[in-house]
Amino acid sequence: MNSKIAELSAEQLDEILSDVITEALELEPDELEPEGRFIEEYGGDSLRAIEILAQLEKRLGIEIPQERLPEMVNLNRVRDVVLDLQ
């Protein structure tokens, strides 16, 4: 895959992450908090987690190993995982 992360500013990356997560969790953008836990606070489940992972891979041109999924519990942790993979 051809990673698009290096071409993005921090703000652009955050916007993509927020868009993907809010769409998957059916939230309004202002409802998503950086530390808000997807399952406990927003009613997410494993299917939504896989949807987030797939959309991030598609939009960012990266491959996220499924074993990293348990780490991706909130917006900040998703950003950490994505940046770690660039």
C-alpha atoms as a printed R data frame, in Angstrom:
   type eleno elety resid chain resno       x      y      z
1  ATOM     1    CA   MET     A     1   0.000  0.000  0.000
2  ATOM     2    CA   ASN     A     2   1.084  3.533 -0.671
3  ATOM     3    CA   SER     A     3   0.810  5.460  2.611
4  ATOM     4    CA   LYS     A     4  -0.732  8.915  2.345
5  ATOM     5    CA   ILE     A     5   0.093  9.854  5.939
6  ATOM     6    CA   ALA     A     6   3.361 11.649  5.172
7  ATOM     7    CA   GLU     A     7   1.506 14.010  2.818
8  ATOM     8    CA   LEU     A     8  -0.988 15.064  5.498
9  ATOM     9    CA   SER     A     9  -0.715 17.772  8.117
10 ATOM    10    CA   ALA     A    10  -1.579 16.812 11.683
11 ATOM    11    CA   GLU     A    11  -4.906 18.622 11.282
12 ATOM    12    CA   GLN     A    12  -5.731 16.769  8.054
13 ATOM    13    CA   LEU     A    13  -4.909 13.433  9.666
14 ATOM    14    CA   ASP     A    14  -7.096 14.253 12.675
15 ATOM    15    CA   GLU     A    15  -9.947 15.233 10.352
16 ATOM    16    CA   ILE     A    16  -9.747 11.914  8.480
17 ATOM    17    CA   LEU     A    17  -9.576  9.939 11.724
18 ATOM    18    CA   SER     A    18 -12.548 11.828 13.156
19 ATOM    19    CA   ASP     A    19 -14.571 11.428  9.942
20 ATOM    20    CA   VAL     A    20 -14.002  7.673  9.804
21 ATOM    21    CA   ILE     A    21 -14.719  7.133 13.496
22 ATOM    22    CA   THR     A    22 -17.804  9.344 13.716
23 ATOM    23    CA   GLU     A    23 -19.265  7.738 10.603
24 ATOM    24    CA   ALA     A    24 -18.649  4.194 11.888
25 ATOM    25    CA   LEU     A    25 -20.018  4.970 15.351
26 ATOM    26    CA   GLU     A    26 -22.877  7.105 13.974
27 ATOM    27    CA   LEU     A    27 -21.842 10.148 16.001
28 ATOM    28    CA   GLU     A    28 -21.957 13.853 15.300
29 ATOM    29    CA   PRO     A    29 -18.424 15.287 14.981
30 ATOM    30    CA   ASP     A    30 -18.768 17.331 18.183
31 ATOM    31    CA   GLU     A    31 -19.709 14.194 20.156
32 ATOM    32    CA   LEU     A    32 -16.327 12.512 19.633
33 ATOM    33    CA   GLU     A    33 -13.865 13.241 22.449
34 ATOM    34    CA   PRO     A    34 -10.141 12.384 22.039
35 ATOM    35    CA   GLU     A    35 -10.226 10.110 25.100
36 ATOM    36    CA   GLY     A    36 -13.822  8.872 24.666
37 ATOM    37    CA   ARG     A    37 -13.813  5.076 24.652
38 ATOM    38    CA   PHE     A    38 -15.516  3.632 21.587
39 ATOM    39    CA   ILE     A    39 -17.178  0.658 23.246
40 ATOM    40    CA   GLU     A    40 -17.862  1.913 26.748
41 ATOM    41    CA   GLU     A    41 -18.921  5.477 25.912
42 ATOM    42    CA   TYR     A    42 -20.169  5.334 22.318
43 ATOM    43    CA   GLY     A    43 -21.713  1.868 22.081
44 ATOM    44    CA   GLY     A    44 -19.222  0.555 19.538
45 ATOM    45    CA   ASP     A    45 -18.695 -3.150 18.953
46 ATOM    46    CA   SER     A    46 -16.275 -5.448 17.142
47 ATOM    47    CA   LEU     A    47 -18.002 -4.987 13.774
48 ATOM    48    CA   ARG     A    48 -17.683 -1.221 14.029
49 ATOM    49    CA   ALA     A    49 -14.038 -1.620 15.030
50 ATOM    50    CA   ILE     A    50 -13.379 -3.662 11.876
51 ATOM    51    CA   GLU     A    51 -15.218 -1.016  9.842
52 ATOM    52    CA   ILE     A    52 -12.992  1.707 11.335
53 ATOM    53    CA   LEU     A    53  -9.886 -0.337 10.583
54 ATOM    54    CA   ALA     A    54 -10.940 -1.020  6.967
55 ATOM    55    CA   GLN     A    55 -11.849  2.606  6.274
56 ATOM    56    CA   LEU     A    56  -8.594  3.889  7.764
57 ATOM    57    CA   GLU     A    57  -6.621  1.463  5.606
58 ATOM    58    CA   LYS     A    58  -8.502  2.611  2.519
59 ATOM    59    CA   ARG     A    59  -8.329  6.362  3.195
60 ATOM    60    CA   LEU     A    60  -4.737  6.427  4.456
61 ATOM    61    CA   GLY     A    61  -3.184  3.771  2.232
62 ATOM    62    CA   ILE     A    62  -1.823  1.769  5.153
63 ATOM    63    CA   GLU     A    63  -2.222 -1.761  6.414
64 ATOM    64    CA   ILE     A    64  -3.206 -2.065 10.068
65 ATOM    65    CA   PRO     A    65  -2.577 -5.518 11.522
66 ATOM    66    CA   GLN     A    66  -5.706 -6.823 13.229
67 ATOM    67    CA   GLU     A    67  -3.679 -7.583 16.346
68 ATOM    68    CA   ARG     A    68  -3.385 -3.776 16.805
69 ATOM    69    CA   LEU     A    69  -7.168 -3.450 16.983
70 ATOM    70    CA   PRO     A    70  -7.408 -3.932 20.784
71 ATOM    71    CA   GLU     A    71  -5.153 -0.883 21.217
72 ATOM    72    CA   MET     A    72  -7.489  1.334 19.185
73 ATOM    73    CA   VAL     A    73  -9.917  2.199 21.993
74 ATOM    74    CA   ASN     A    74 -10.274  5.949 21.420
75 ATOM    75    CA   LEU     A    75  -9.311  8.677 18.956
76 ATOM    76    CA   ASN     A    76  -5.937  9.361 20.579
77 ATOM    77    CA   ARG     A    77  -4.958  5.677 20.540
78 ATOM    78    CA   VAL     A    78  -6.071  5.310 16.913
79 ATOM    79    CA   ARG     A    79  -3.818  8.254 16.018
80 ATOM    80    CA   ASP     A    80  -0.918  6.640 17.912
81 ATOM    81    CA   VAL     A    81  -1.349  3.331 16.064
82 ATOM    82    CA   VAL     A    82  -1.652  5.022 12.664
83 ATOM    83    CA   LEU     A    83   1.430  7.171 13.235
84 ATOM    84    CA   ASP     A    84   3.358  4.145 14.454
85 ATOM    85    CA   LEU     A    85   2.640  2.385 11.141
86 ATOM    86    CA   GLN     A    86   3.724  5.133  8.763
